[in-house]
């Protein structure tokens, strides 16, 4: 599985969706220091995540990873450093709030 995941672009991030409220997302963006992200970039990432949530307000860490990759590598709207920083913040949040 590892070979195919790395060859075809899979990730180690969970595909299990968990609730992420707008308030929780706002807290992650506006109460965490992101020295290299402008306010405009924060809004771009926040809006993309809010749009990707399912109808029950859930999103997976894998979907967040895809969003951040698109914004950094395809659209060039955030840097690779910021993508990695944000992914770490979301991974920590998901690991802390949704164990098992």
Secondary structure by P-SEA (a helix, b strand, c coil): caaaaaaacccccccbbbbbcaaaaaaaccccccccccaaaaaaaaaaaaaaccccccccaaaaaaaaaaaccccccccaaaaaaaaaaaaaaaaacccc
